[in-house]
Amino acid sequence: MDLNERQWDAVRHTEGPVLILAGAGSGKTRVLTSRIAYLIGEAHVAPWNILAITFTNKAAGEMRSRVESSVPGGAQGVLCATFHAACLRILRRYADLLGYDTHFSIYDSDDSRSLMKGILKRFQLETRDLKLRRFLGTVSSAKDELLNPTEYLLAHQYDRDADRLAKAYTEYQAALKAANAMDFDDLIFNTVLLLKKHEDVLEEYQERYRYICVDEYQDTNNAQFELIRLLSAKYRNLCVVGDDDQSIYRFRGANIRNILDFEKVFPDAYVVRLEQNYRSTSTILNAANGIIANNRGRKKKTLWSDLGEGDPVRFFAFANGYAEAEFVADDVARKKRRGIPFSDIAVCYRTNAQSRLLEERFVQEGIPYELVGGVNFYARREIKDILAYLKTVDNARDDLAVMRIINVPKRGIGSTTLEKFSNYAASHDISLFDALKDSDAVVSGSAATKVKGFVSMIAALRALSLEYGVAELIRRLIEQVHYIDYLDSLLDESLADDDENERVHNVEELIEKAAGYEESTEEPSLTGFLEEVALVADIDLTTEGADRAMLMTLHAAKGLEFEHVYITGMEEDVFPSYQSCQAEHYDPQAMEEERRLAYVGVTRAKETLTLSCARQRVLHGEAQYHEVSRFVREIPREYLNLDDYD
């Protein structure tokens, strides 16, 4: 293992709590995988006693692959997984102790939104000032804080909206339970609840996972912290790896205090600082150090590199956003003419709205690009339809899935008929699908015939699911419901040929993904495939090996690296954002997080870094004028090329 002295220190210190402060590009993945290999090969720890947690499937897969290459054949049994996947594994065994069937569904963000929207309408909870986003955000935050509806109401009793929010939370959870479903936040919330309520289960997993490693620890929220605290409490062999300077997910509930206060929670913690960067030139690192040094709430460290000084950071100021986008596209095209692959290039910005001008210019220049954070493949209409069929086959208590497909393709089951069945299900405390099975008690004539046809079709698909693999099941499902014909029927004046062809292509790609899942999984199942789909992240969907430039927000860029990076929109009220600029007088943490985001963006660059701003930018439909971002001004002048700034 080719490690520097500090990396070796982190690898060899295997017992007790360990905090590895790993600066950007300091080889933390190598350290983590080397540590796991060392535990197995030198410390003689059984692989199944090791749990390695990270935040994306892609990172977990990479870690798993590296461990296997370090200890060929000996790493089987190590669980390398995301927080959600690890919790799901526990809940699949013990969800019945919490009143769920272990065959529960997982609701994605769209499912959660639909469910909450129905609840707000049913109980008339929305007001002019209290919208859907607030309700969803409140529920998610409450679960991050491990508060059930009653506890939430008690903690926020002086909030004038608390009663409505708590009511929505209560009904939302009841609806999930009735559908035998959990949302993403429930996976962690319910696992913590399970471990606290059932000491025998907690002891089982404490014995199982005697050595725990957590990557990206700075991004953990309170529920994740509590989960790790519980699992590691018996043997205390907890190693966390992270960088407080890269904590940028406060809006998702990440609590930077988890890493800053690690030594308070574990006073005997062994701390290792990894400051040698293996990614970027010294100039880029010095620019990053200059920016982040202005934050107060951080553990001091200074990145350094022996990769050479490199080119100065380029900074350009343009008259407007159009000129900025034109320059970036032209400069990317110039790099390509010099033999630089598009895939070595990333263009980053603060918000998704800033991508439009860049996309337009890239199209005009003929530059292939991939937009990270666009429409998730699994959120596309046709994919959601097929997945809803699969969910209904797998868990018929999932009312949302049933509602989505009962008339896709059209079966003539009208809204009045559906309302009768919904009311019948509610009054008898059963699922919508169970109500549909009792059709003669609800409707008669042709309506009953159509409903019986739907129920029989699902029963037939369920029988097929026991006989065939997932990919073949999808093929037969599509054929049985005539789904491609249905897509053809959507072809009208609002749907171009290319759109229809793309939808068919997406369905074919879903079959390919199912086949790939079956090939790579020891015991493939419909439930397992739906789990994998539900837990996938945007960054897991990027196209490997394609020669395309990447367009992405700075948040999406975290964890990635590119030879050449552009950061556009370097203006006050754009980056840092208007909200953080307004908040800094009473919430300095907001500005510090923006600065960490700038630090993340700068440290994505390996060879060259280009910053740009526009003196005038159209935002929210109106022209606005902004000063140059403070983050540009915080870079020491000796590392900046200002020839193009006046």
C-alpha positions in Angstrom: 0.0 0.0 0.0 1.6 3.3 -1.2 0.6 5.6 1.6 2.3 8.7 3.2 3.2 8.8 6.9 -0.1 10.4 8.0 -2.2 8.1 5.9 -0.4 5.1 7.4 -1.1 6.5 10.9 -4.8 6.6 10.1 -4.8 3.1 8.7 -2.9 1.5 11.6 -4.8 3.1 14.5 -7.6 0.5 14.5 -8.9 0.5 18.1 -11.2 3.2 19.7 -12.7 6.3 18.2 -10.6 7.9 15.3 -11.3 11.2 13.5 -9.5 11.5 10.2 -9.7 15.1 8.9 -9.2 14.6 5.2 -8.7 17.7 3.1 -9.9 17.8 -0.5 -8.0 15.4 -2.7 -5.9 14.0 0.2 -6.7 10.3 -0.7 -9.3 9.6 1.9 -10.9 6.8 -0.2 -7.5 5.1 -0.4 -7.0 5.5 3.4 -10.5 4.0 4.1 -10.0 1.0 1.8 -6.5 0.5 3.1 -7.8 0.6 6.7 -10.4 -2.0 5.9 -7.8 -4.2 4.2 -5.5 -3.7 7.2 -8.2 -4.7 9.6 -8.8 -7.9 7.7 -5.2 -8.8 6.8 -3.2 -7.5 9.7 -5.6 -7.1 12.7 -7.4 -10.4 11.7 -10.9 -8.8 12.0 -13.6 -10.9 10.4 -14.9 -9.1 7.2 -18.5 -9.4 8.4 -17.6 -7.5 11.5 -16.9 -4.4 9.4 -19.4 -1.8 8.3 -18.3 1.0 5.9 -20.8 3.8 5.4 -20.7 6.4 2.6 -23.3 8.7 0.9 -23.7 7.5 -2.7 -24.0 4.1 -4.3 -21.2 5.1 -6.6 -18.8 5.7 -3.7 -19.9 2.5 -2.0 -19.3 0.5 -5.1 -15.9 2.0 -5.6 -14.9 1.3 -2.0 -16.2 -2.3 -2.3 -14.2 -2.8 -5.5 -11.0 -1.4 -4.0 -11.3 -3.5 -0.8 -11.7 -6.6 -2.9 -8.6 -5.8 -5.0 -6.6 -5.2 -1.8 -7.8 -8.4 -0.2 -8.8 -10.8 -3.0 -11.5 -13.1 -1.9 -11.1 -12.0 1.7 -13.3 -8.9 1.7 -16.6 -10.8 1.1 -18.8 -10.0 4.0 -17.7 -6.4 4.5 -20.8 -4.2 4.2 -20.0 -1.1 2.1 -23.2 0.8 1.8 -25.0 4.1 2.0 -26.8 5.0 5.2 -30.1 4.3 3.6 -29.0 0.9 2.2 -27.6 -0.2 5.5 -30.8 0.8 7.3 -32.9 -0.9 4.7 -31.0 -4.1 5.3 -31.9 -4.0 9.0 -35.5 -3.0 8.4 -36.1 -5.8 5.9 -35.5 -8.2 8.8 -37.2 -6.4 11.6 -39.7 -3.9 10.3 -42.5 -6.1 11.6 -41.4 -5.1 15.1 -42.5 -1.6 14.2 -45.8 -2.7 12.7 -44.7 -2.9 9.0 -44.7 -5.8 6.7 -41.0 -6.4 5.8 -42.1 -6.2 2.2 -42.7 -2.5 2.5 -42.3 0.0 -0.4 -39.9 3.0 -0.5 -41.4 6.3 -1.5 -39.2 8.7 -3.5 -39.6 12.4 -3.3 -42.3 12.5 -6.0 -44.3 9.9 -4.1 -44.0 11.8 -0.9 -45.1 15.0 -2.6 -48.1 13.3 -4.1 -49.1 11.8 -0.8 -48.7 15.0 1.1 -50.6 17.0 -1.5 -53.6 14.6 -1.1 -53.5 15.0 2.7 -53.4 18.8 2.5 -56.4 18.8 0.2 -58.3 16.3 2.2 -57.9 18.1 5.5 -57.8 21.6 4.0 -54.4 22.4 5.7 -52.8 24.6 3.1 -53.0 28.4 3.5 -51.8 31.3 1.5 -48.6 31.4 3.6 -48.3 27.7 4.3 -47.6 25.8 1.2 -46.7 22.2 0.2 -42.9 22.7 0.4 -43.2 23.9 4.0 -45.1 20.8 5.0 -42.7 18.4 3.3 -39.7 20.3 4.7 -41.1 20.2 8.2 -41.7 16.5 8.2 -38.2 15.8 6.8 -36.6 18.1 9.4 -38.6 16.5 12.2 -37.4 13.1 11.2 -33.8 14.3 11.0 -34.2 15.5 14.6 -35.9 12.1 15.5 -39.1 13.8 16.5 -42.4 12.1 16.0 -45.5 14.3 15.4 -46.3 14.6 19.1 -42.7 15.5 20.0 -42.6 17.9 17.1 -45.7 19.7 18.3 -44.3 19.9 21.8 -41.0 21.3 20.6 -42.7 23.9 18.4 -45.7 24.8 20.6 -45.1 28.5 20.2 -45.1 28.4 16.4 -48.5 29.6 15.1 -48.4 27.0 12.3 -47.4 24.1 14.5 -50.9 22.6 14.8 -51.4 22.4 11.1 -47.9 21.1 10.4 -48.2 18.5 13.2 -51.6 17.4 11.8 -50.1 17.0 8.3 -47.2 15.0 9.8 -49.5 12.7 11.7 -51.7 12.0 8.7 -48.7 11.6 6.4 -47.2 8.9 8.6 -50.6 7.2 9.0 -51.0 7.1 5.2 -47.4 5.7 4.8 -48.1 3.0 7.4 -51.4 2.1 5.7 -49.6 1.8 2.4 -46.9 -0.3 4.0 -44.4 2.3 2.8 -41.5 4.4 4.2 -40.0 7.5 2.7 -36.2 8.1 2.7 -36.1 9.8 6.1 -38.1 6.9 7.6 -35.4 4.4 6.7 -33.0 6.0 9.2 -35.7 7.3 11.6 -37.3 3.9 11.9 -33.9 2.1 12.2 -33.0 4.3 15.2 -36.4 3.7 16.7 -36.0 0.0 16.2 -32.6 -0.1 17.9 -33.8 2.0 20.8 -37.0 0.0 21.4 -35.5 -3.5 21.0 -32.3 -4.1 22.9 -31.8 -7.6 21.5 -31.8 -6.2 17.9 -29.3 -3.4 18.9 -27.1 -6.0 20.6 -27.2 -8.2 17.5 -25.9 -5.4 15.2 -23.4 -4.1 17.8 -21.9 -7.6 17.8 -22.1 -7.9 14.0 -20.5 -4.5 13.2 -17.6 -4.2 15.7 -15.6 -1.9 13.4 -17.5 1.0 11.8 -16.1 3.4 9.2 -18.1 6.5 8.1 -17.1 8.5 5.1 -18.1 12.1 4.5 -18.9 12.5 8.2 -19.3 16.3 7.9 -22.5 15.6 5.9 -24.3 13.6 8.6 -27.5 14.8 10.2 -28.6 14.2 13.8 -30.5 11.0 13.0 -27.4 9.5 11.2 -25.2 10.6 14.1 -27.5 8.8 16.6 -27.6 5.7 14.4 -23.8 5.5 14.4 -23.6 6.3 18.1 -25.9 3.4 18.9 -24.2 0.9 16.7 -20.7 1.8 17.9 -21.5 2.2 21.6 -20.4 -1.3 22.7 -17.0 -1.7 21.1 -16.3 2.0 20.3 -14.2 1.2 17.2 -15.6 4.1 15.2 -13.5 5.7 12.5 -15.0 8.8 10.9 -13.5 10.5 7.8 -14.5 14.0 6.7 -13.6 17.6 6.1 -15.5 20.3 7.9 -14.4 22.7 5.1 -16.6 20.6 2.7 -19.8 20.6 4.8 -22.3 22.0 2.3 -25.6 20.3 3.0 -27.0 22.2 5.8 -30.2 22.7 3.8 -30.6 18.9 3.9 -30.2 18.7 7.6 -26.4 18.1 7.7 -25.0 19.2 11.1 -21.4 20.4 10.9 -21.2 20.2 14.7 -21.1 16.4 14.3 -17.5 16.6 13.0 -16.5 19.8 14.9 -17.6 18.3 18.2 -16.4 14.8 17.6 -13.7 15.1 20.3 -16.2 16.4 22.8 -18.5 13.3 22.3 -15.4 11.0 22.2 -12.8 12.7 24.4 -10.3 9.8 23.8 -10.5 10.2 20.0 -7.3 9.9 18.0 -7.1 12.7 15.4 -5.2 12.5 12.1 -5.0 15.4 9.7 -4.5 14.6 6.0 -3.3 17.8 4.3 -1.3 16.6 1.3 -3.4 17.0 -1.8 -2.8 14.6 -4.7 -5.2 16.3 -7.1 -4.5 20.0 -7.7 -1.6 22.3 -8.4 -0.2 24.5 -5.6 -1.8 27.6 -7.1 -5.3 26.1 -7.1 -4.8 25.0 -3.5 -3.4 28.3 -2.4 -6.5 30.0 -3.9 -8.7 27.5 -2.0 -6.8 28.1 1.3 -7.1 31.8 0.9 -10.9 31.6 0.6 -11.6 29.1 3.4 -9.3 30.8 5.9 -12.0 33.5 6.3 -14.3 31.0 8.0 -14.2 30.9 11.8 -16.1 27.7 12.5 -13.5 25.2 11.3 -10.6 23.0 12.3 -7.5 24.6 11.0 -5.6 22.8 8.3 -3.7 23.9 5.2 -3.7 21.9 2.0 -0.4 21.5 0.1 0.7 19.7 -3.0 4.0 18.7 -4.7 2.4 18.6 -8.2 3.9 21.9 -9.2 2.8 25.5 -9.1 0.6 25.4 -12.2 -1.1 28.2 -14.1 -2.7 31.1 -12.3 -6.4 31.1 -11.6 -8.1 33.0 -14.5 -10.7 35.5 -13.7 -12.9 37.2 -16.4 -15.6 39.8 -16.0 -18.3 40.2 -18.7 -20.9 42.7 -19.5 -23.7 40.2 -19.1 -24.6 36.6 -18.7 -24.8 36.0 -22.5 -21.3 37.2 -23.0 -20.1 35.0 -20.1 -21.8 31.9 -21.6 -20.4 32.7 -25.1 -16.9 32.9 -23.6 -17.2 29.6 -21.7 -18.5 27.7 -24.8 -15.7 29.2 -27.0 -13.0 28.4 -24.5 -14.2 24.8 -24.1 -14.2 24.4 -27.9 -10.7 25.8 -28.0 -9.6 23.2 -25.4 -11.1 20.5 -27.6 -9.2 21.7 -30.6 -6.0 21.5 -28.5 -6.7 17.8 -27.9 -8.4 18.0 -24.5 -11.4 15.7 -24.2 -14.7 17.2 -23.3 -14.9 14.7 -20.4 -12.0 16.5 -18.7 -14.1 19.7 -18.4 -16.8 20.8 -15.9 -18.7 24.0 -15.7 -20.2 24.8 -12.3 -22.6 27.4 -11.1 -24.6 28.1 -7.9 -28.1 27.3 -9.0 -29.7 25.1 -11.7 -31.3 28.2 -13.3 -27.9 29.4 -14.4 -27.5 26.4 -16.8 -29.9 27.7 -19.5 -27.6 30.2 -21.2 -24.7 27.7 -21.0 -26.8 25.0 -22.5 -27.9 27.2 -25.4 -24.4 28.2 -26.2 -23.1 24.6 -26.0 -25.8 23.5 -28.4 -24.9 26.3 -30.8 -21.2 25.4 -30.6 -22.0 21.6 -31.1 -20.4 20.8 -27.7 -21.8 17.5 -26.2 -22.6 17.9 -22.6 -24.3 16.1 -19.7 -26.5 18.1 -17.3 -26.1 16.7 -13.8 -29.2 17.3 -11.7 -31.5 17.4 -14.6 -34.6 15.1 -14.8 -33.6 11.9 -13.0 -34.0 8.9 -15.3 -36.2 7.2 -12.7 -38.4 10.3 -12.4 -39.5 10.3 -16.1 -43.1 9.6 -16.8 -42.8 6.4 -18.6 -40.3 5.0 -16.1 -42.6 6.0 -13.2 -45.4 4.2 -14.9 -43.5 0.9 -15.2 -42.2 1.1 -11.7 -45.7 1.8 -10.4 -46.8 -1.5 -12.0 -43.8 -3.3 -10.4 -44.6 -1.7 -7.0 -48.2 -2.8 -7.2 -47.1 -6.4 -8.0 -44.6 -6.3 -5.2 -46.7 -4.5 -2.6 -50.4 -4.1 -3.4 -50.9 -1.9 -0.3 -49.1 1.0 -2.1 -52.1 3.1 -3.0 -50.1 5.7 -4.8 -48.8 3.1 -7.2 -52.2 1.7 -7.8 -53.7 5.1 -8.4 -51.0 5.9 -11.0 -51.5 2.9 -13.2 -55.2 2.0 -12.8 -55.9 4.0 -16.0 -52.5 3.7 -17.7 -53.2 2.7 -20.4 -56.8 3.9 -20.3 -59.3 1.3 -19.0 -62.4 3.5 -18.7 -62.3 3.4 -14.9 -63.6 6.9 -14.2 -62.9 9.4 -11.4 -66.3 8.8 -9.8 -65.7 5.0 -9.7 -62.2 5.6 -8.2 -63.7 7.9 -5.6 -66.2 5.2 -4.5 -63.4 2.7 -4.1 -61.2 5.2 -2.1 -64.1 5.9 0.2 -64.8 2.2 0.6 -61.1 1.6 1.4 -61.1 4.4 4.0 -64.3 3.3 5.7 -63.1 -0.4 5.9 -59.5 0.5 6.8 -58.1 -1.4 3.9 -55.8 -0.6 1.0 -57.2 0.6 -2.3 -56.2 -2.6 -4.1 -58.1 -4.7 -1.5 -61.1 -2.5 -2.1 -60.8 -3.1 -5.8 -60.8 -6.9 -5.2 -64.1 -6.4 -3.5 -65.6 -4.6 -6.5 -69.1 -6.2 -6.4 -69.6 -4.5 -3.0 -68.8 -1.1 -4.4 -69.9 -0.9 -8.1 -71.9 -2.9 -10.6 -72.2 -3.4 -14.3 -69.4 -2.4 -16.7 -67.5 -0.5 -14.0 -67.2 -3.7 -11.9 -66.1 -5.6 -15.0 -63.3 -3.1 -15.8 -62.1 -3.1 -12.2 -62.1 -7.0 -12.1 -60.0 -6.9 -15.3 -57.4 -4.7 -13.7 -57.3 -6.9 -10.5 -56.9 -10.0 -12.6 -54.1 -8.5 -14.6 -52.1 -7.6 -11.5 -52.7 -11.1 -10.2 -51.3 -12.5 -13.5 -48.3 -10.3 -13.3 -47.7 -11.4 -9.7 -47.7 -15.0 -10.8 -45.2 -14.1 -13.6 -43.0 -12.4 -11.0 -42.6 -15.7 -9.2 -41.6 -17.4 -12.5 -39.3 -14.9 -14.3 -36.5 -12.5 -13.5 -37.1 -8.7 -13.3 -36.1 -7.9 -16.9 -38.3 -10.6 -18.4 -41.1 -9.5 -16.1 -40.9 -6.0 -17.4 -40.9 -7.2 -21.0 -44.0 -9.3 -20.4 -45.7 -6.5 -18.4 -45.1 -4.0 -21.3 -46.6 -6.6 -23.7 -49.5 -7.5 -21.5 -50.7 -3.9 -21.0 -49.8 -2.8 -24.5 -47.6 0.0 -23.1 -45.7 0.8 -26.3 -49.1 1.2 -28.1 -50.0 3.5 -25.3 -46.9 5.6 -25.8 -47.8 5.8 -29.5 -51.3 7.1 -28.6 -49.6 10.0 -26.7 -48.2 11.2 -30.0 -50.2 14.4 -30.7 -49.4 18.0 -31.4 -47.7 18.5 -28.0 -45.4 15.4 -28.4 -42.8 15.3 -31.1 -41.5 12.1 -32.7 -38.2 12.5 -31.0 -40.0 12.6 -27.6 -42.0 9.5 -28.3 -38.9 7.7 -29.5 -37.0 8.8 -26.4 -39.7 7.4 -24.2 -39.6 4.0 -25.9 -35.8 4.1 -25.6 -36.1 4.9 -21.9 -38.3 1.9 -21.4 -35.8 -0.3 -23.2 -33.0 1.2 -21.0 -35.0 0.3 -17.9 -35.1 -3.4 -19.1 -31.3 -3.2 -19.6 -30.8 -1.8 -16.1 -32.9 -4.6 -14.7 -30.8 -7.2 -16.6 -27.7 -5.5 -15.3 -29.0 -5.7 -11.8 -29.7 -9.4 -12.1 -26.2 -10.1 -13.5 -24.5 -8.2 -10.6 -26.6 -9.5 -7.7 -26.3 -12.9 -6.0 -30.0 -13.2 -5.2 -31.9 -10.8 -7.5 -35.5 -10.2 -6.7 -38.3 -7.7 -7.7 -38.1 -6.2 -4.2 -34.3 -5.9 -4.5 -34.5 -4.2 -7.9 -37.1 -1.7 -6.6 -34.8 -1.0 -3.6 -31.8 -0.3 -5.9 -33.9 2.1 -8.0 -35.3 3.9 -5.0 -31.9 4.5 -3.4 -30.1 5.7 -6.6 -28.7 9.3 -6.5 -28.3 11.7 -9.5 -24.5 11.3 -9.5 -24.9 7.5 -9.8 -26.7 8.1 -13.1 -23.9 10.0 -14.9 -22.7 8.3 -18.1 -19.3 6.6 -17.6 -16.8 7.0 -20.4 -18.8 9.4 -22.6 -16.8 12.3 -24.0 -19.1 15.1 -22.8 -18.5 18.2 -20.8 -20.3 18.3 -17.5 -22.7 21.1 -16.5 -23.6 21.0 -12.8 -24.3 23.0 -9.6 -21.5 23.3 -7.1 -23.4 21.0 -4.8 -23.5 18.3 -7.4 -19.8 18.7 -8.1 -18.8 17.5 -4.6 -16.8 14.3 -4.7 -15.8 14.8 -8.3 -12.7 16.1 -10.0 -11.8 17.4 -13.4 -8.7 18.5 -15.2 -10.3 21.9 -16.1 -13.0 23.6 -14.1 -15.1 26.8 -14.8 -17.1 28.4 -12.0 -19.5 31.0 -13.5 -21.7 33.6 -11.8 -19.0 34.8 -9.3 -21.1 37.8 -8.1 -22.5 39.0 -4.8 -26.1 37.9 -4.4 -25.5 35.1 -6.9 -22.6 33.4 -5.3 -22.7 33.9 -2.4 -26.4 33.7 -2.7 -28.8 36.6 -2.0 -30.3 34.6 1.0 -26.9 34.1 2.6 -25.9 37.8 2.0 -29.1 38.9 3.8 -28.6 36.3 6.6 -25.0 37.0 7.4 -25.9 39.8 9.9 -27.9 37.4 12.1 -26.8 34.0 10.9 -23.1 34.0 10.0 -23.2 30.2 9.5 -25.1 30.8 6.3 -22.2 32.8 4.8 -19.7 30.3 6.1 -21.5 27.5 4.3 -21.4 29.5 1.0 -17.7 29.9 1.5 -17.3 26.2 2.0 -19.2 25.7 -1.2 -16.7 28.0 -3.0 -13.9 25.9 -1.5 -15.5 22.7 -2.8 -15.8 24.2 -6.2 -12.2 25.5 -6.4 -10.8 22.1 -5.2 -12.5 20.2 -8.0 -9.9 21.5 -10.4 -6.7 19.6 -11.1 -4.9 21.6 -13.7 -6.7 24.9 -14.5 -9.4 26.9 -12.8 -11.4 29.7 -14.5 -13.7 32.0 -12.6 -16.1 34.4 -14.3 -18.8 37.0 -13.4 -21.3 39.2 -15.3 -21.8 42.8 -14.4 -25.5 42.5 -15.4 -27.5 39.3 -15.1 -31.2 38.6 -15.8 -32.6 36.8 -12.7 -36.3 36.1 -12.1 -37.1 38.0 -15.2 -35.4 41.3 -14.4 -31.9 42.7 -15.1 -29.8 43.0 -11.9 -26.4 44.5 -11.3 -24.0 42.9 -8.8 -20.5 43.4 -7.5 -17.7 40.8 -7.9 -18.1 38.0 -5.4 -16.2 38.3 -2.2 -14.8 34.9 -2.8 -12.8 36.2 -5.8 -11.5 39.0 -3.7 -10.5 36.6 -0.9 -8.0 34.8 -3.3 -4.5 36.2 -2.8 -3.7 38.4 -5.8 -0.5 36.5 -6.6 -2.5 33.4 -7.6 -5.0 35.3 -9.8 -4.6 36.4 -13.5 -6.5 39.6 -13.6 -5.5 40.7 -17.1 -9.1 40.3 -18.3 -10.7 42.2 -15.4 -11.1 46.0 -15.4 
